[in-house]
Amino acid sequence: MKTNQNIDKNSRTRQTIKAYLYMNKQLFGFRKSFLLHMLIPGLVLLLIAESCDTSREEADWMNEDNMSISQYLQNNQEEYSKFAMLLDKAKLLNTLYAYNPYGTDYTLFLPTNEAIDHFISQNQVYDSFEDLLNDTSFIKTIGRYHILNRKVHTDEFPDGALEDMTLTGERLVTGFYAEGNNQLIKVNNKAPVITSNLKMTNGYIHVITEVLQQVKITGYDWLQQQQEYSILAQAVKLSGIKSRLWWKKYTILAEHDSIYKRNGINNVEDLVKRIATPGMPVTDKNNAFNLFAAYHFLGGEFYLNDLYWGNKSYTNLAGKLLTINVGVDIQINKGIDVYGYNISSSGDTTFIDYIKPIWVKSNIMTSTGPVHSINNILFYEPLPEAQ
């Protein structure tokens, strides 16, 4: 760093001298003017003064309260050397030395060396850290995926998706979890933040214990892989709505199998008997069973913090009215059906006539948008009674 800073200072001084010489030439031609003789000694003294001042200014710059993100990485090699090497190979380390020309500084989610080692041990592609470094295309992407184009304090973290994009143009998800008496923040439902809000001259660093990985699986395929959501997954598959999912982004509202079983539906065959329109193929868009499956897909990307305040109707694949009211609670399809009741200490009865998301099983990331678990069976009309 000292060499680079000296080069920068000397370069600036030489540029200043050239500028004065150019000005002198423009004003007085090629003659050895009096102005030139007066300027040169002063500029030489300026160069000497800047050289002598370098160590003092560098000491100020390297103070812990006055470091850039990249300088912090270089000063803490024991903990973060591997990600620093990754950023350097990806040509991002120089970016994090400076201020952000396109935003208000940066935010770096910084994996520890142990996090890098764990990522390699869980990855079948790389046998060693050297193998990872040699995959230039991948580390450029993964490095950019850990950087936001604005400085974001944890006070701004939502229980949902960050508004600010990573340098890859994607959103990260933050969530809050209780661990004993402590509150824990996880990024992408996976990586705990162990040190937060390290304030640098050009942004914030949040230290994480897992490497963040881009999600490649679509929402439809994610659902098909979940054994605990098998009834809805099979209903979606039987209905054949995959071919109609032309949206680039969509949101899935999904019921756990236990919710279906609580309503006497133990498998997809039971669901067909309960809902399907008799004498009509389940692949027909007008069949109630097909409409039921399609009703679980909302058009657009809506993490829980993206839902509009107040009462709002959302487009869905079934083309049926679906409303979500956001206030103190998130209420889905309020008034369509009654799902239970509460009796207060005074004896008053409150009927629960809405569905709500299960927070700890919501904001599940997929490449096409989030999946949210819900606490009752979602239908555009009251669920038919069992025959």
Secondary structure in CASP SS format (residue, H / E / C, confidence):
PFRMAT SS
TARGET T0000
AUTHOR 0000-0000-0000
METHOD secondary structure of the structure
MODEL  1
M C 1.00
K H 1.00
T H 1.00
N H 1.00
Q H 1.00
N H 1.00
I H 1.00
D H 1.00
K H 1.00
N H 1.00
S H 1.00
R H 1.00
T H 1.00
R H 1.00
Q H 1.00
T H 1.00
I H 1.00
K H 1.00
A H 1.00
Y H 1.00
L H 1.00
Y H 1.00
M H 1.00
N H 1.00
K H 1.00
Q H 1.00
L H 1.00
F H 1.00
G C 1.00
F C 1.00
R C 1.00
K C 1.00
S C 1.00
F H 1.00
L H 1.00
L H 1.00
H H 1.00
M H 1.00
L H 1.00
I H 1.00
P H 1.00
G H 1.00
L H 1.00
V H 1.00
L H 1.00
L H 1.00
L H 1.00
I H 1.00
A H 1.00
E H 1.00
S H 1.00
C H 1.00
D H 1.00
T H 1.00
S H 1.00
R H 1.00
E H 1.00
E H 1.00
A H 1.00
D H 1.00
W H 1.00
M C 1.00
N C 1.00
E H 1.00
D H 1.00
N H 1.00
M C 1.00
S C 1.00
I H 1.00
S H 1.00
Q H 1.00
Y H 1.00
L H 1.00
Q H 1.00
N H 1.00
N C 1.00
Q H 1.00
E H 1.00
E H 1.00
Y H 1.00
S H 1.00
K H 1.00
F H 1.00
A H 1.00
M H 1.00
L H 1.00
L H 1.00
D H 1.00
K H 1.00
A C 1.00
K C 1.00
L C 1.00
L C 1.00
N C 1.00
T H 1.00
L H 1.00
Y H 1.00
A C 1.00
Y C 1.00
N C 1.00
P C 1.00
Y C 1.00
G C 1.00
T C 1.00
D C 1.00
Y E 1.00
T E 1.00
L E 1.00
F E 1.00
L E 1.00
P E 1.00
T C 1.00
N H 1.00
E H 1.00
A H 1.00
I H 1.00
D H 1.00
H H 1.00
F H 1.00
I H 1.00
S H 1.00
Q H 1.00
N C 1.00
Q C 1.00
V C 1.00
Y C 1.00
D C 1.00
S C 1.00
F H 1.00
E H 1.00
D H 1.00
L H 1.00
L H 1.00
N H 1.00
D C 1.00
T H 1.00
S H 1.00
F H 1.00
I H 1.00
K H 1.00
T H 1.00
I H 1.00
G H 1.00
R H 1.00
Y H 1.00
H C 1.00
I E 1.00
L E 1.00
N C 1.00
R C 1.00
K C 1.00
V C 1.00
H C 1.00
T H 1.00
D H 1.00
E H 1.00
F C 1.00
P C 1.00
D C 1.00
G E 1.00
A E 1.00
L C 1.00
E C 1.00
D C 1.00
M C 1.00
T E 1.00
L C 1.00
T C 1.00
G C 1.00
E C 1.00
R C 1.00
L C 1.00
V E 1.00
T E 1.00
G E 1.00
F E 1.00
Y E 1.00
A E 1.00
E E 1.00
G C 1.00
N C 1.00
N E 1.00
Q E 1.00
L E 1.00
I E 1.00
K E 1.00
V E 1.00
N C 1.00
N C 1.00
K C 1.00
A E 1.00
P E 1.00
V E 1.00
I E 1.00
T E 1.00
S E 1.00
N E 1.00
L E 1.00
K E 1.00
M E 1.00
T C 1.00
N C 1.00
G E 1.00
Y E 1.00
I E 1.00
H E 1.00
V E 1.00
I E 1.00
T C 1.00
E C 1.00
V C 1.00
L C 1.00
Q C 1.00
Q C 1.00
V C 1.00
K C 1.00
I C 1.00
T C 1.00
G H 1.00
Y H 1.00
D H 1.00
W H 1.00
L H 1.00
Q H 1.00
Q C 1.00
Q C 1.00
Q H 1.00
E H 1.00
Y H 1.00
S H 1.00
I H 1.00
L H 1.00
A H 1.00
Q H 1.00
A H 1.00
V H 1.00
K H 1.00
L H 1.00
S H 1.00
G C 1.00
I H 1.00
K H 1.00
S H 1.00
R H 1.00
L C 1.00
W C 1.00
W C 1.00
K C 1.00
K C 1.00
Y E 1.00
T E 1.00
I E 1.00
L E 1.00
A E 1.00
E E 1.00
H C 1.00
D H 1.00
S H 1.00
I H 1.00
Y H 1.00
K H 1.00
R H 1.00
N C 1.00
G C 1.00
I C 1.00
N C 1.00
N C 1.00
V H 1.00
E H 1.00
D H 1.00
L H 1.00
V H 1.00
K H 1.00
R H 1.00
I H 1.00
A C 1.00
T C 1.00
P C 1.00
G C 1.00
M C 1.00
P C 1.00
V C 1.00
T C 1.00
D C 1.00
K C 1.00
N C 1.00
N C 1.00
A H 1.00
F H 1.00
N H 1.00
L H 1.00
F H 1.00
A H 1.00
A H 1.00
Y C 1.00
H C 1.00
F E 1.00
L E 1.00
G E 1.00
G C 1.00
E C 1.00
F C 1.00
Y C 1.00
L H 1.00
N H 1.00
D H 1.00
L C 1.00
Y C 1.00
W C 1.00
G E 1.00
N E 1.00
K E 1.00
S E 1.00
Y C 1.00
T C 1.00
N E 1.00
L C 1.00
A C 1.00
G C 1.00
K C 1.00
L C 1.00
L C 1.00
T E 1.00
I E 1.00
N E 1.00
V E 1.00
G C 1.00
V C 1.00
D C 1.00
I E 1.00
Q E 1.00
I E 1.00
N C 1.00
K C 1.00
G C 1.00
I C 1.00
D C 1.00
V C 1.00
Y C 1.00
G E 1.00
Y E 1.00
N E 1.00
I E 1.00
S C 1.00
S C 1.00
S C 1.00
G C 1.00
D C 1.00
T E 1.00
T E 1.00
F E 1.00
I E 1.00
D C 1.00
Y C 1.00
I E 1.00
K C 1.00
P E 1.00
I C 1.00
W H 1.00
V H 1.00
K H 1.00
S C 1.00
N C 1.00
I E 1.00
M C 1.00
T C 1.00
S C 1.00
T C 1.00
G C 1.00
P C 1.00
V E 1.00
H E 1.00
S E 1.00
I E 1.00
N C 1.00
N C 1.00
I C 1.00
L C 1.00
F C 1.00
Y C 1.00
E C 1.00
P C 1.00
L C 1.00
P C 1.00
E C 1.00
A C 1.00
Q C 1.00
END
